[in-house]
Amino acid sequence: MKALLLVSELEDYTISFASGVARHAHVVLAVPRRRYAHLASWVDPAVDLHLMDWPRHRSLSNPWFLHQLTRLIRHERPNLIHLLSNSTLWLNFAAPFWRPIPLVTTVHDVDVHPGDSDTRMLPGWASELMVRQSGHVVVHGEGLKQMVLDRYQKSANCVHVLSHPAIHRYADLARQQKMARRHADGTVRVLLFGRIFAYKGLEHLIRAEAMLKDLLPNLRITVAGRGDDPWVFQPLMGEAGRYDIRNRFIEDAEVAQLFLDADIIVLPYTEASQSGVLNLAAAFGKPVIVTDVGELRATVQPNGLGMVVPPRDAEQLAKAILTLAESSELRSRFGTNALEWATGPNSPQQVGAQAAAVYREVVGAC
């Protein structure tokens, strides 16, 4: 079985997924040189990695790139092509030329997140057309599967559920560089990490912090990632001095240190489908607090990864933070469960085995 994987972004997901599948099938991975060259050492050596001069959406060189990509596909003669995202406009125009090779596309987010300016740069028709051109679709949960079935009228046999695999490379980096958690000083460190857009629920985290001003004086909140300016919510803060705001791109070593130091990872999202941050936190064995949106409850609750609260409910979020802050035993239990999940059923190897089984099913049906 040879699978050719294509994606223009989503580096952390792609590295975990492709490396996991490569344990069970021959994987050819074609990705942009500008985004992946510095990460090549994190890709499993079993992956046949092709770093391509992949243009940006608006570049006039896209037709030439599609010609080169189609030549690669014809040379490799894969049993199956898997697009790891439906967010690359130009691939829509090349897909018809790849027939009769089966085409699978992963849909990470059926709906665009509120305030997600990155995704909104792509015309809505482009992502939908790629799904419609694909014989099979992969999503990250049963709820998302139903959304795809409702929207695209696909057969249930053609929509497959594969978990977002754990993201281990930052924890591996911490071990390689012998990084250590900062010395315990009684501070409870809460981390909100990732692209800080409207749907991430920062406002509700800040309202929760204000409620804990007197109940949890040793609380410190780190908000790390590019996006909207968190300081617009300063009037809502209980104590601005308790915040560590890093409103920028976070380099790999800094990411690793943030997760090492954190006691609790919060995902107070007002809308979501799934979360890469959740899978990164699990690799560090960190407990999480998530909201009941998308597939977050269905992931966290049965695996004992942390606590689930209603979205947009600052009071319940504050209570959950206080509960975990006051119980190191509970944090430890959730953290142990998370690490076992990340290295067991949700490891890249296990998700890769499930993906290889899907590939065999897809190819067998053609």
N, C-alpha and C positions, 0 to 999 in steps of 0.2 A: 504494500500500500504506500503510494507516494502522494502526499498532500502538499500543495503549494499555497502558502499563506501570504496574504497581502494586507498591508495596513500602512497608513501614512502618519499615524500619531500613536497615542496610548502606549507609551514605552514600557511602563511597569507591568501592565496587564499582558502585553505581547511577550515580553521576556519570560514571564512565568508560564503563560499558556503554551507558547511554542516549545519551550524547554521541557515542559511536562509531556507534550504529545510526542516529542522526539524519542522518548523512552519506549514508545509503542508503535511508531510508524516512521517512515522516511519523511522528514520535513524539509521543505525548501521554503525559506523565509525571505521575501523581497520587501525592503523597507528603505526609507530615505536616508541617504548617507549623512545629511546634515543633522539628523536627529538621533541617529543610532551609532555612528562611528565611534564615539567616545564610550558607548555602552557595550560594544561588541564582546568584551571579555566576560560580561554577565550572561551571555547567551550560551546555552549548553553546547559543547563542541560537537555533539551529534547533529545539531541543526546546520543545514547547508545554507549559510547566511549570504545573501546578495545585497550589498549596499549600493543603492541606485541613485543616480542624479535625478531625483524625483522633484519636479517643479512645484511651486506654490499654485494655488487655484487660479490666480489671475495671469500666470505666465503664458506667453505665446509659444513656449516650447513644449506645452502639454501634448499636442498631437505627435511630436517626435518621440516623447517619452512613452506614449501608449504603443507606438510602433515597436520600440525597444522592449517593452514589457511583453507584448504579444510574441515577439521573437523568443524571449526567454521561456515563455509558457510552451511554445511549440518545441523548443529544444528539450525542455525537461519532461514533457509528455506526462504530466501528473494524472493520477486517477481522479483527482478532485481539486477544485480551487475553493479556498475558504477566505473570504474577506472578513477580517477581524473587526471591521466597523463599516457602517453604511454611510460614512460622512466624507467620502472623497468623490467630488462631483464628476471628474473626468472619467472615472472608471465606468460610469454608465455607458459611455460611448464605445468602450472597448469590449464590454461583456458579450455582445452578440457575436463577436469574432472568435470567442473562446469555445463556442459550442462545437461538439456535443459534450464537452467536459462538464460534469455536474458542478453547479455553483451553489455554495453555501454562504450565507451572510449572517454575521452576529449583529444583533440590534441591542445595544446596551441601554438605550433610553428610547422608549416608544414615543414619548412626548418630550419636547424641549423644556428644560428646567427654567422656571421663572428667573429672569435676570441673567441667564447664561449667554453673555455676549459672544463668547467664543463660538458656540454652536450656531447661534443665529446668523453668523456670517455666511453660512451655507444655505442656499435656497431650499425651502422645504420640499419642493418637488424632487430634488436630487436624491435625498436620502430615501424618500418613498419609492422612487423609480427603481433604485437598486434592490430594495426588498421585493418589489414586484417581479423583477427580472430573475430573482434567485429561486431555484426550485425548492430549496430548504433554508430554514431560518433557525438560528440559535439565540436563545434568550437566557437570562440568569435566574428565572424563577417561574413558578406556576402562574402567579398573577400576571406577570408580563406575557406569558404564553397566551393567556386568555385575551389580553389586550391586542396582541398581534392577530389572533384568530378573528377577533371582532373587526379589526380595521382592514385587514388585507384579504380576508376570505380564503385563507390558506387551509389545506387539509390538516387536521390535527396530527397526522402521521408525518407531516413535513415541517413541523415546528418542534424543536428539541430544546430541552432544558439542560444547560451545563452551568454549574456554579462558577462564579468568578474565583479563580484560584488564589490562594494566599500569596502575598508578595514578600519574598524573603530577602531580597538583595540588600536592603538597608540593615537588617539584623545581621546578615552575613558580613557586611562592611564593618559594622561595629565590632564584630568578633575579630575580623582580619586586622583592624587597626587598634585592637585592644582598648577600645573605648570603654569608659566606665560611667555608671550613673553618678550624678553629683552627690556629694555627701549629704546624708539626711540631716535636716535641721528643723524638722517639725512642720515644714511647709507642705500643704497639699496642692500638688500641681495638676491643673486641668488643662488639657490641650484640645483646641479646635484647629484642625489642620486641613489644608487644601485650598482650592480656588474659592475665594470669599465672595460669593454672589448672593443675591437675595434669598434664594431657596435654602441656603445653609443655616438659616435661623439664628444668626448672630445676635439680632435684637433680643430674642427670647433668652439666650444665654446671659446677656448683659442684665436683663431684668431679673433673672434668677440670682445672679451675683449680688445685686442690690438687696434682695431679700435675705441674703446670707451675711450681710455686712457685719452684724453683731454676733450671729450664731457661729460663724466660721471665720474668725479673724486671721487665721493662718492660710487662707485660700489665696492662690495665685493662678491667674488665667493667662495662658499664652494663646494668641491668635496668630497663626503663621500661614502665609500664602498670599499670592498676588490676587488682585481683584478690587472690589469696592473698598473704600476707606473706612475702616472700623471706627475711626475717631468721630464720625458723624453721630455716633450714639453716645458720645461722652456725657451729655446731660442725663442719660439714663443710668450711668454707672454709679454704684454705691460708693466705690473708692477707686478713682482712676489710677492711683499708685499701685494697685494690685494687678494691673494689666501689663503684659509684655506683648506689644504689637509689632509684628514683623510683616508689614504689608509689601511683600516682594517675592520674587522667586527664591525658593530655599534650596541651597545646594545639598548634594547627597549626604555629606558628612554632618551637616547641620540638622538634616532630617533625622538621621540616626540618633544624634544627641538629644533632640527634642523628645523622641519616643522613649529613649532610655530613661530620661528624667521624669517623664509624665507618670502620675499615679492613676489618672483617669483620662480616657479619650472620650470626648463628647461629639455626638453627631445630632445636633438639635434641628435637623432638617425639617422644613415645612413641606417639602415635596422631594421625592427621590424614586429611583428604580432599584438600584443596588449601590454599593460603595466600595471603591478601591481602598479608601482610608480604613474601613473596617478590616479589610484583609491585610493591610499593613500592620495595624495594631495587633492583630492576632499573632503575627509572626514574632512580635516582641513580647507576647504573653501579657497583654495589657487589657484590663477590664474596660468595657464601653458602656456608655449611656446613649441609647438611640431613641428616635421617635418612631411612632407606629405609622410609617409611610413606606410605600413600595414593598420591597422584599426584606426590609430590615428586621421586622419582628420575626418573620419566618426563618431568618438566619440566626438571629441572636438568641431567641427564647429556647428553641429545642436543643441548641448546642451549649446552653449555659454560659454565654459569652459576656453577659452583663444585664443591665436593666433597660426596660422599655417604658417610655412615657408618651402621653398624647402629644401630637404636634401643636405648636403655638401655645403651650401651657407652661408658662414660666414657673408657676408655683410647684407643679409636679416635678419639673426639672430640678428646681432648687432642693426639693425633698430627696430626690435620687442622689444628687451630689452630696448632700449632707449624710445620707445613709452610707454611701461608699467611703466618704471621707472619715467617718467615725468607726469604720470596721475594716481593719487591715486583713482580718481573716476572710471577709467576704470578697475583698479585692483580690486576695491571693487565690481564692477558689475560682473566681471567674477567670483570672489570668491563666491559671493552670489549665482550665478547660479550653481556653482560647488557643494556647500553644499546642495542646493535644489535637485540636481540630485543624490547626494550620499545618501540622506535620503528619496528620493522618488523613481523614476523609476529605479534607479540602486542600491537601497538598497539591502542588503542580503535577506530581506523578499520578495521583489518583484521578484528578480531573482530566489529565491527559489520556488515561486509560479509557475513561468514559467518552472522551472526544473521538478516540480511535474507533471505539465501538459504533459511534454515530456515523463516522466516515464509512465504515464497512457496510452499515445499513443503507446509507445513501447510494453508494456505488452498486450494491447488490440490487437496488430497486430500479436501476437504470437499464 
